[in-house]
Amino acid sequence: MRKAILAGGMLGATILMAASALVSRRGPVGNKSVPEPAKPVALEPYMGRWYEQFRYEAWFERDLDAVTADYRLNGDGTVTVLNRGRKGGRGGRIKQSTGKAKTADKVTNAKLRVAFVIPFYGDYWVLDHGDDYEWSIVGEPSGRYLWMLTREANPNPELLEQLKTRAQEMGYDLSTLRTTKH
């Protein structure tokens, strides 16, 4: 009986380690010196729908287009995150995931921890945003992930160029940037 419990515990630990390895697969570093967020984030105005315009391709978003992120503030201060995208182009099959975020820096609200598979939380830093929350640049400390978001699916080209310029000013390599089609 004791051997069976021990074997079950080892199997559980092995599965947990394998899941951790899968969750932590990462791409190349696009910014070796990620800056601290430029300004505080007011959570209420940040909520709602965002349209992804550019990103570093990540295994969990591979080949997705028409990507959106919807944020909803919960009564307990956490945030429900619903990410959606289409595999195979704008008319392709919908892929979605729901997660939970919590504020990691209560002074600025610019650093959050997000989990799509509990208990595996990842960093989500709002590195910069428009004064009226019309755009947002999101990253995390490793410099392997980058997202540029807007409130409109098809914003004007000048705003898109401003986003790229701002990301470059923050030290991001734009050579591997992927444009999201909407």
Z-matrix of the N, CA and C atoms (Angstrom, degrees):
N
C 1 1.454
C 2 1.532 1 110.58
N 3 1.348 2 115.62 1 -45.17
C 4 1.449 3 120.01 2 -179.14
C 5 1.526 4 110.74 3 -63.45
N 6 1.349 5 116.93 4 -38.80
C 7 1.465 6 121.06 5 177.89
C 8 1.518 7 110.92 6 -63.35
N 9 1.337 8 117.11 7 -38.80
C 10 1.469 9 121.10 8 179.61
C 11 1.520 10 110.62 9 -65.26
N 12 1.318 11 117.77 10 -41.06
C 13 1.468 12 121.41 11 178.38
C 14 1.520 13 109.94 12 -65.85
N 15 1.338 14 116.45 13 -44.00
C 16 1.453 15 121.42 14 179.14
C 17 1.528 16 110.75 15 -62.29
N 18 1.336 17 116.69 16 -44.24
C 19 1.469 18 121.04 17 178.95
C 20 1.520 19 110.42 18 -63.41
N 21 1.329 20 117.17 19 -41.68
C 22 1.468 21 121.02 20 178.07
C 23 1.515 22 111.25 21 -62.78
N 24 1.327 23 117.02 22 -40.24
C 25 1.463 24 121.28 23 178.05
C 26 1.514 25 111.49 24 -65.14
N 27 1.328 26 116.59 25 -40.82
C 28 1.467 27 120.04 26 178.53
C 29 1.523 28 110.89 27 -66.52
N 30 1.341 29 116.43 28 -38.62
C 31 1.457 30 120.22 29 177.95
C 32 1.525 31 109.59 30 -63.32
N 33 1.329 32 116.39 31 -44.13
C 34 1.465 33 120.82 32 178.17
C 35 1.514 34 111.74 33 -60.23
N 36 1.333 35 116.17 34 -42.93
C 37 1.463 36 120.65 35 178.92
C 38 1.528 37 110.79 36 -64.57
N 39 1.324 38 117.07 37 -39.80
C 40 1.467 39 121.56 38 178.89
C 41 1.530 40 110.41 39 -63.77
N 42 1.326 41 116.45 40 -43.72
C 43 1.464 42 120.31 41 178.62
C 44 1.521 43 110.52 42 -63.49
N 45 1.341 44 116.70 43 -41.94
C 46 1.454 45 121.12 44 178.91
C 47 1.528 46 110.92 45 -62.51
N 48 1.332 47 117.37 46 -42.83
C 49 1.465 48 120.50 47 178.65
C 50 1.527 49 111.04 48 -65.56
N 51 1.322 50 117.23 49 -39.77
C 52 1.472 51 120.41 50 178.64
C 53 1.523 52 110.16 51 -65.25
N 54 1.322 53 116.45 52 -41.33
C 55 1.472 54 120.02 53 178.02
C 56 1.524 55 110.39 54 -63.52
N 57 1.323 56 117.08 55 -39.99
C 58 1.463 57 120.62 56 178.24
C 59 1.518 58 110.98 57 -62.44
N 60 1.315 59 116.94 58 -42.04
C 61 1.464 60 120.92 59 179.10
C 62 1.517 61 110.38 60 -63.68
N 63 1.323 62 116.61 61 -41.01
C 64 1.460 63 120.95 62 179.57
C 65 1.517 64 111.08 63 -65.46
N 66 1.322 65 117.06 64 -45.19
C 67 1.457 66 121.49 65 -178.34
C 68 1.522 67 110.74 66 -66.03
N 69 1.332 68 118.00 67 -33.74
C 70 1.454 69 119.96 68 -174.29
C 71 1.530 70 114.21 69 -91.58
N 72 1.344 71 119.47 70 6.19
C 73 1.468 72 119.71 71 176.56
C 74 1.518 73 108.01 72 -57.69
N 75 1.304 74 115.61 73 135.85
C 76 1.458 75 118.38 74 -174.84
C 77 1.512 76 111.47 75 -137.83
N 78 1.317 77 114.95 76 158.09
C 79 1.445 78 121.60 77 177.70
C 80 1.523 79 110.69 78 -92.13
N 81 1.324 80 116.97 79 -167.70
C 82 1.464 81 121.10 80 -178.87
C 83 1.531 82 111.60 81 -70.00
N 84 1.316 83 115.48 82 157.73
C 85 1.459 84 121.33 83 178.34
C 86 1.529 85 108.60 84 -79.47
N 87 1.318 86 116.58 85 125.73
C 88 1.458 87 121.59 86 179.20
C 89 1.515 88 112.96 87 -102.97
N 90 1.336 89 116.12 88 -8.12
C 91 1.456 90 121.31 89 178.30
C 92 1.531 91 107.30 90 -154.02
N 93 1.310 92 116.21 91 109.95
C 94 1.464 93 120.51 92 -177.44
C 95 1.522 94 112.48 93 -79.76
N 96 1.317 95 117.30 94 -8.70
C 97 1.468 96 121.01 95 -178.40
C 98 1.525 97 109.38 96 -139.56
N 99 1.315 98 115.57 97 73.02
C 100 1.470 99 120.95 98 -177.73
C 101 1.531 100 108.94 99 -65.56
N 102 1.327 101 116.94 100 128.30
C 103 1.468 102 119.02 101 -179.88
C 104 1.530 103 111.57 102 -76.25
N 105 1.294 104 115.40 103 162.09
C 106 1.457 105 121.20 104 170.55
C 107 1.530 106 107.47 105 -68.71
N 108 1.325 107 118.51 106 154.97
C 109 1.467 108 120.60 107 177.07
C 110 1.529 109 111.34 108 -54.07
N 111 1.337 110 115.75 109 140.50
C 112 1.461 111 122.10 110 -174.20
C 113 1.517 112 113.65 111 -72.66
N 114 1.343 113 117.11 112 -30.29
C 115 1.465 114 119.73 113 -177.58
C 116 1.525 115 110.10 114 -156.13
N 117 1.327 116 116.05 115 163.96
C 118 1.468 117 119.67 116 178.97
C 119 1.524 118 111.81 117 -66.11
N 120 1.323 119 114.82 118 162.37
C 121 1.462 120 121.87 119 178.17
C 122 1.527 121 108.49 120 -119.91
N 123 1.314 122 116.28 121 127.07
C 124 1.463 123 121.21 122 171.27
C 125 1.527 124 105.79 123 -87.04
N 126 1.310 125 117.33 124 117.99
C 127 1.466 126 120.21 125 -171.95
C 128 1.527 127 113.51 126 -62.52
N 129 1.325 128 118.46 127 -42.85
C 130 1.478 129 120.12 128 -177.83
C 131 1.529 130 112.31 129 -56.18
N 132 1.349 131 118.80 130 -52.20
C 133 1.465 132 118.24 131 179.56
C 134 1.524 133 114.01 132 -66.63
N 135 1.343 134 117.64 133 -22.82
C 136 1.461 135 120.59 134 179.64
C 137 1.531 136 111.76 135 -74.87
N 138 1.316 137 116.72 136 -21.67
C 139 1.469 138 120.73 137 -177.74
C 140 1.528 139 110.59 138 -67.58
N 141 1.332 140 115.59 139 161.46
C 142 1.457 141 121.30 140 178.84
C 143 1.518 142 110.84 141 112.20
N 144 1.311 143 114.90 142 -162.80
C 145 1.466 144 121.36 143 -175.97
C 146 1.514 145 111.85 144 -92.15
N 147 1.335 146 113.60 145 136.47
C 148 1.453 147 123.24 146 173.49
C 149 1.520 148 108.11 147 -123.42
N 150 1.326 149 115.92 148 144.05
C 151 1.463 150 122.45 149 176.05
C 152 1.521 151 108.43 150 -109.44
N 153 1.320 152 115.32 151 124.07
C 154 1.455 153 119.86 152 178.09
C 155 1.530 154 108.88 153 -72.80
N 156 1.340 155 115.82 154 129.56
C 157 1.469 156 121.02 155 178.27
C 158 1.524 157 111.56 156 -104.67
N 159 1.332 158 115.93 157 -40.56
C 160 1.466 159 122.01 158 -179.29
C 161 1.519 160 108.34 159 -142.26
N 162 1.333 161 115.75 160 154.86
C 163 1.463 162 120.24 161 175.39
C 164 1.515 163 109.83 162 -160.70
N 165 1.325 164 114.75 163 162.37
C 166 1.456 165 121.28 164 161.85
C 167 1.522 166 104.58 165 -82.15
N 168 1.313 167 116.40 166 129.96
C 169 1.464 168 120.21 167 -179.00
C 170 1.531 169 109.29 168 -63.42
N 171 1.315 170 116.36 169 131.23
C 172 1.466 171 122.60 170 178.91
C 173 1.524 172 108.50 171 -124.92
N 174 1.312 173 116.94 172 152.18
C 175 1.466 174 120.67 173 -176.10
C 176 1.521 175 112.12 174 -55.88
N 177 1.319 176 118.12 175 -34.34
C 178 1.466 177 120.60 176 -177.04
C 179 1.527 178 112.96 177 -80.89
N 180 1.327 179 117.35 178 -5.84
C 181 1.464 180 121.21 179 177.79
C 182 1.519 181 111.88 180 -123.24
N 183 1.313 182 117.16 181 9.14
C 184 1.458 183 121.23 182 -172.70
C 185 1.525 184 111.71 183 -51.17
N 186 1.332 185 115.22 184 128.05
C 187 1.465 186 124.24 185 174.92
C 188 1.526 187 114.50 186 63.36
N 189 1.330 188 118.44 187 21.86
C 190 1.469 189 119.88 188 177.62
C 191 1.522 190 110.53 189 -91.39
N 192 1.313 191 115.53 190 141.23
C 193 1.454 192 123.08 191 171.68
C 194 1.523 193 108.35 192 -126.27
N 195 1.337 194 116.46 193 176.62
C 196 1.468 195 122.25 194 -177.67
C 197 1.533 196 109.96 195 50.96
N 198 1.331 197 116.00 196 43.95
C 199 1.462 198 121.55 197 -176.06
C 200 1.527 199 110.28 198 -83.24
N 201 1.331 200 114.56 199 130.08
C 202 1.461 201 121.46 200 175.17
C 203 1.521 202 109.23 201 -128.49
N 204 1.323 203 114.80 202 157.55
C 205 1.461 204 122.00 203 173.30
C 206 1.518 205 107.00 204 -132.11
N 207 1.322 206 115.83 205 125.96
C 208 1.465 207 121.35 206 177.72
C 209 1.521 208 108.30 207 -113.09
N 210 1.343 209 115.81 208 128.00
C 211 1.457 210 122.02 209 -178.96
C 212 1.525 211 109.12 210 -116.22
N 213 1.344 212 115.04 211 135.20
C 214 1.467 213 120.86 212 178.21
C 215 1.521 214 108.65 213 -133.70
N 216 1.335 215 116.15 214 125.31
C 217 1.452 216 122.06 215 179.78
C 218 1.524 217 109.36 216 -78.72
N 219 1.319 218 115.97 217 127.96
C 220 1.463 219 121.97 218 179.82
C 221 1.530 220 110.21 219 -93.39
N 222 1.312 221 116.15 220 162.49
C 223 1.460 222 122.03 221 -179.24
C 224 1.514 223 114.07 222 -59.66
N 225 1.329 224 117.63 223 -28.04
C 226 1.463 225 121.05 224 -179.16
C 227 1.531 226 113.11 225 -88.50
N 228 1.343 227 117.01 226 6.70
C 229 1.465 228 121.11 227 178.69
C 230 1.514 229 114.29 228 90.57
N 231 1.339 230 117.74 229 -8.59
C 232 1.462 231 119.79 230 175.22
C 233 1.523 232 108.95 231 -79.53
N 234 1.312 233 115.58 232 169.90
C 235 1.465 234 121.38 233 -178.70
C 236 1.524 235 108.41 234 -124.88
N 237 1.325 236 116.38 235 130.49
C 238 1.460 237 120.63 236 171.80
C 239 1.522 238 107.60 237 -86.75
N 240 1.320 239 115.87 238 131.46
C 241 1.461 240 122.83 239 -177.57
C 242 1.525 241 108.00 240 -116.69
N 243 1.327 242 116.55 241 126.40
C 244 1.463 243 121.16 242 174.97
C 245 1.524 244 107.59 243 -122.04
N 246 1.326 245 116.20 244 110.94
C 247 1.461 246 121.99 245 177.93
C 248 1.519 247 108.45 246 -102.70
N 249 1.343 248 115.44 247 134.43
C 250 1.463 249 121.11 248 178.14
C 251 1.515 250 109.26 249 -134.89
N 252 1.319 251 114.20 250 148.80
C 253 1.449 252 120.70 251 174.08
C 254 1.509 253 108.80 252 -158.09
N 255 1.321 254 115.87 253 170.49
C 256 1.465 255 120.61 254 -179.96
C 257 1.511 256 109.76 255 -118.36
N 258 1.311 257 115.26 256 127.13
C 259 1.471 258 122.57 257 177.97
C 260 1.524 259 107.58 258 -89.36
N 261 1.318 260 116.97 259 128.48
C 262 1.455 261 120.24 260 -179.89
C 263 1.521 262 112.65 261 90.95
N 264 1.334 263 117.21 262 27.36
C 265 1.458 264 120.43 263 177.65
C 266 1.512 265 112.67 264 98.09
N 267 1.328 266 114.76 265 179.51
C 268 1.465 267 121.04 266 -174.68
C 269 1.514 268 114.01 267 -62.69
N 270 1.309 269 118.49 268 -24.07
C 271 1.457 270 121.29 269 178.45
C 272 1.513 271 113.25 270 -102.13
N 273 1.320 272 115.97 271 8.40
C 274 1.467 273 121.08 272 -175.86
C 275 1.516 274 114.78 273 -77.02
N 276 1.312 275 113.71 274 -176.11
C 277 1.463 276 122.39 275 -178.24
C 278 1.530 277 110.17 276 -65.52
N 279 1.341 278 116.62 277 135.34
C 280 1.459 279 121.81 278 179.45
C 281 1.527 280 109.91 279 -77.11
N 282 1.320 281 114.41 280 133.30
C 283 1.457 282 121.91 281 172.83
C 284 1.519 283 105.67 282 -120.68
N 285 1.336 284 116.80 283 129.70
C 286 1.454 285 118.19 284 -180.00
C 287 1.515 286 110.96 285 -140.94
N 288 1.324 287 114.49 286 156.66
C 289 1.456 288 120.54 287 176.16
C 290 1.520 289 108.33 288 -144.92
N 291 1.318 290 114.96 289 142.91
C 292 1.452 291 121.63 290 179.63
C 293 1.520 292 108.27 291 -112.30
N 294 1.313 293 115.68 292 134.05
C 295 1.450 294 120.67 293 -179.42
C 296 1.509 295 111.74 294 -133.99
N 297 1.305 296 113.52 295 -178.57
C 298 1.459 297 121.63 296 -179.80
C 299 1.519 298 107.79 297 -132.35
N 300 1.320 299 116.32 298 134.96
C 301 1.457 300 120.96 299 178.70
C 302 1.522 301 109.54 300 -121.13
N 303 1.323 302 114.02 301 149.73
C 304 1.456 303 119.79 302 174.24
C 305 1.518 304 107.59 303 -135.60
N 306 1.313 305 115.64 304 147.44
C 307 1.452 306 120.97 305 -178.48
C 308 1.523 307 109.74 306 -70.49
N 309 1.325 308 116.01 307 129.29
C 310 1.463 309 121.17 308 178.89
C 311 1.526 310 111.18 309 -98.29
N 312 1.315 311 116.94 310 -20.17
C 313 1.464 312 122.37 311 179.58
C 314 1.524 313 106.77 312 -129.22
N 315 1.313 314 116.64 313 96.60
C 316 1.465 315 121.29 314 -174.60
C 317 1.527 316 112.98 315 -73.42
N 318 1.324 317 118.08 316 -12.76
C 319 1.462 318 120.81 317 178.54
C 320 1.525 319 110.27 318 -75.75
N 321 1.358 320 117.31 319 -44.85
C 322 1.465 321 120.55 320 -176.04
C 323 1.526 322 113.58 321 -108.44
N 324 1.329 323 118.27 322 -18.96
C 325 1.474 324 123.84 323 -173.28
C 326 1.525 325 112.87 324 60.10
N 327 1.318 326 118.19 325 12.21
C 328 1.463 327 121.13 326 -176.42
C 329 1.529 328 112.42 327 -88.56
N 330 1.319 329 117.06 328 -11.57
C 331 1.464 330 121.11 329 178.33
C 332 1.519 331 108.55 330 -117.56
N 333 1.323 332 114.60 331 122.60
C 334 1.457 333 120.06 332 178.04
C 335 1.521 334 109.50 333 -123.67
N 336 1.308 335 115.33 334 165.01
C 337 1.466 336 122.76 335 172.70
C 338 1.521 337 105.43 336 -119.53
N 339 1.327 338 117.02 337 126.73
C 340 1.462 339 122.48 338 -175.43
C 341 1.521 340 109.67 339 -120.51
N 342 1.331 341 115.30 340 138.22
C 343 1.470 342 120.56 341 176.91
C 344 1.513 343 109.52 342 -128.81
N 345 1.325 344 115.73 343 129.44
C 346 1.461 345 121.82 344 171.33
C 347 1.522 346 109.24 345 -104.71
N 348 1.326 347 115.26 346 -19.51
C 349 1.458 348 122.46 347 173.21
C 350 1.526 349 105.49 348 -131.59
N 351 1.312 350 116.71 349 105.30
C 352 1.469 351 121.54 350 -179.23
C 353 1.526 352 107.18 351 -72.88
N 354 1.287 353 121.53 352 132.41
C 355 1.459 354 129.58 353 17.01
C 356 1.527 355 113.73 354 -103.76
N 357 1.322 356 118.66 355 25.51
C 358 1.466 357 121.77 356 -175.03
C 359 1.527 358 110.40 357 -91.08
N 360 1.325 359 115.62 358 100.03
C 361 1.463 360 121.57 359 179.77
C 362 1.518 361 109.73 360 -98.51
N 363 1.326 362 116.12 361 144.07
C 364 1.456 363 122.05 362 175.21
C 365 1.512 364 109.62 363 -123.31
N 366 1.313 365 115.66 364 159.48
C 367 1.459 366 120.87 365 179.58
C 368 1.518 367 111.08 366 -76.94
N 369 1.322 368 115.57 367 143.44
C 370 1.461 369 124.52 368 176.70
C 371 1.518 370 104.77 369 -139.05
N 372 1.332 371 116.00 370 104.66
C 373 1.448 372 120.64 371 -178.57
C 374 1.523 373 109.92 372 -109.39
N 375 1.310 374 117.00 373 124.46
C 376 1.466 375 121.69 374 172.53
C 377 1.528 376 105.11 375 -82.06
N 378 1.332 377 115.61 376 97.11
C 379 1.457 378 121.26 377 -173.42
C 380 1.519 379 112.82 378 -72.75
N 381 1.321 380 115.93 379 -33.19
C 382 1.463 381 120.75 380 176.54
C 383 1.523 382 107.59 381 -163.96
N 384 1.317 383 115.77 382 159.15
C 385 1.465 384 120.41 383 178.82
C 386 1.523 385 109.31 384 -156.67
N 387 1.319 386 115.68 385 159.66
C 388 1.453 387 120.80 386 176.46
C 389 1.517 388 110.84 387 -69.25
N 390 1.309 389 116.21 388 155.51
C 391 1.467 390 120.73 389 -179.25
C 392 1.520 391 112.66 390 -59.10
N 393 1.324 392 116.31 391 -31.72
C 394 1.466 393 121.40 392 179.05
C 395 1.523 394 111.79 393 -104.85
N 396 1.319 395 116.56 394 17.96
C 397 1.466 396 123.17 395 -179.90
C 398 1.534 397 112.00 396 56.11
N 399 1.340 398 115.20 397 40.23
C 400 1.465 399 120.34 398 176.66
C 401 1.530 400 111.49 399 -88.33
N 402 1.322 401 116.68 400 -14.77
C 403 1.462 402 122.63 401 175.43
C 404 1.521 403 109.38 402 -149.56
N 405 1.325 404 114.82 403 160.88
C 406 1.455 405 120.89 404 -179.83
C 407 1.528 406 108.98 405 -153.95
N 408 1.317 407 115.93 406 142.21
C 409 1.462 408 121.69 407 173.84
C 410 1.520 409 106.67 408 -117.62
N 411 1.332 410 115.41 409 124.35
C 412 1.464 411 121.67 410 -174.11
C 413 1.522 412 109.82 411 -121.01
N 414 1.311 413 115.45 412 138.34
C 415 1.455 414 121.39 413 176.49
C 416 1.516 415 109.57 414 -148.95
N 417 1.324 416 115.04 415 -159.17
C 418 1.461 417 121.53 416 178.55
C 419 1.524 418 107.51 417 -159.95
N 420 1.344 419 118.13 418 167.94
C 421 1.461 420 120.43 419 -168.65
C 422 1.529 421 117.00 420 -62.04
N 423 1.323 422 120.07 421 -25.54
C 424 1.473 423 119.97 422 -176.82
C 425 1.526 424 112.87 423 -75.37
N 426 1.327 425 117.76 424 -19.31
C 427 1.461 426 121.02 425 -177.58
C 428 1.512 427 113.86 426 78.13
N 429 1.333 428 117.47 427 9.96
C 430 1.468 429 121.76 428 -178.72
C 431 1.527 430 112.76 429 -91.14
N 432 1.313 431 116.72 430 -18.35
C 433 1.472 432 120.51 431 -177.38
C 434 1.514 433 109.59 432 -121.65
N 435 1.315 434 115.46 433 142.83
C 436 1.458 435 121.90 434 178.47
C 437 1.517 436 108.01 435 -153.66
N 438 1.320 437 116.02 436 133.81
C 439 1.461 438 121.73 437 174.62
C 440 1.517 439 108.63 438 -134.43
N 441 1.329 440 116.01 439 138.19
C 442 1.461 441 122.06 440 174.34
C 443 1.516 442 106.55 441 -118.56
N 444 1.325 443 115.28 442 121.17
C 445 1.457 444 122.50 443 -170.86
C 446 1.523 445 111.42 444 -120.80
N 447 1.330 446 115.03 445 149.61
C 448 1.464 447 120.87 446 174.36
C 449 1.524 448 109.25 447 -135.84
N 450 1.304 449 116.78 448 165.83
C 451 1.465 450 121.61 449 178.37
C 452 1.529 451 111.90 450 -81.88
N 453 1.317 452 116.91 451 -18.40
C 454 1.464 453 121.46 452 179.69
C 455 1.526 454 109.69 453 -109.60
N 456 1.335 455 115.34 454 144.28
C 457 1.461 456 119.63 455 178.53
C 458 1.524 457 111.42 456 -63.88
N 459 1.320 458 115.81 457 -40.10
C 460 1.470 459 121.08 458 -177.04
C 461 1.528 460 110.01 459 -128.35
N 462 1.327 461 117.00 460 75.13
C 463 1.470 462 119.70 461 -179.38
C 464 1.526 463 110.85 462 -71.97
N 465 1.325 464 115.26 463 170.62
C 466 1.461 465 118.46 464 -179.13
C 467 1.534 466 110.35 465 -66.68
N 468 1.318 467 116.15 466 148.69
C 469 1.471 468 121.15 467 -177.26
C 470 1.523 469 113.89 468 -57.91
N 471 1.341 470 117.38 469 -30.05
C 472 1.466 471 120.00 470 179.10
C 473 1.522 472 111.19 471 -63.49
N 474 1.336 473 117.35 472 -40.60
C 475 1.457 474 120.80 473 178.30
C 476 1.535 475 110.29 474 -64.17
N 477 1.310 476 116.41 475 -40.74
C 478 1.472 477 119.87 476 179.00
C 479 1.528 478 111.13 477 -62.18
N 480 1.324 479 117.01 478 -40.40
C 481 1.469 480 120.86 479 177.27
C 482 1.523 481 110.71 480 -67.29
N 483 1.334 482 117.04 481 -37.48
C 484 1.469 483 120.53 482 177.08
C 485 1.529 484 110.91 483 -62.16
N 486 1.331 485 116.73 484 -40.45
C 487 1.461 486 120.54 485 178.67
C 488 1.524 487 110.71 486 -61.58
N 489 1.316 488 116.25 487 -46.42
C 490 1.470 489 119.84 488 179.98
C 491 1.528 490 111.15 489 -63.41
N 492 1.325 491 115.87 490 -42.93
C 493 1.469 492 119.97 491 179.16
C 494 1.519 493 110.63 492 -61.64
N 495 1.331 494 116.70 493 -43.99
C 496 1.479 495 120.40 494 -179.57
C 497 1.536 496 110.73 495 -64.08
N 498 1.322 497 117.31 496 -42.18
C 499 1.466 498 120.16 497 178.31
C 500 1.524 499 110.54 498 -62.62
N 501 1.313 500 116.90 499 -40.61
C 502 1.463 501 121.09 500 178.90
C 503 1.529 502 110.02 501 -64.87
N 504 1.331 503 117.32 502 -40.79
C 505 1.468 504 121.36 503 176.91
C 506 1.533 505 111.26 504 -59.91
N 507 1.330 506 116.79 505 -31.06
C 508 1.455 507 121.31 506 179.52
C 509 1.531 508 111.97 507 -83.53
N 510 1.335 509 117.01 508 1.99
C 511 1.457 510 120.46 509 174.56
C 512 1.515 511 115.53 510 99.79
N 513 1.329 512 118.67 511 7.77
C 514 1.462 513 120.81 512 -178.61
C 515 1.517 514 111.81 513 -82.62
N 516 1.315 515 115.79 514 136.10
C 517 1.459 516 123.81 515 174.64
C 518 1.528 517 106.95 516 -79.11
N 519 1.302 518 117.43 517 121.08
C 520 1.463 519 121.02 518 -177.35
C 521 1.524 520 113.32 519 -91.92
N 522 1.323 521 117.70 520 -0.73
C 523 1.466 522 119.87 521 -175.65
C 524 1.530 523 113.15 522 -66.75
N 525 1.334 524 118.09 523 -24.03
C 526 1.471 525 120.09 524 179.00
C 527 1.529 526 112.27 525 -107.46
N 528 1.317 527 115.96 526 14.26
C 529 1.462 528 120.73 527 179.85
C 530 1.526 529 110.40 528 -67.17
N 531 1.306 530 116.38 529 133.51
C 532 1.462 531 121.75 530 177.71
C 533 1.521 532 108.43 531 -105.99
N 534 1.336 533 116.77 532 131.54
C 535 1.455 534 122.16 533 176.46
C 536 1.523 535 108.82 534 -86.87
N 537 1.324 536 115.99 535 130.81
C 538 1.457 537 121.56 536 178.64
C 539 1.524 538 108.61 537 -89.82
N 540 1.330 539 116.87 538 128.86
C 541 1.468 540 121.72 539 178.64
C 542 1.526 541 109.37 540 -89.12
N 543 1.332 542 114.70 541 135.67
C 544 1.479 543 120.21 542 177.84
C 545 1.504 544 109.82 543 -118.88
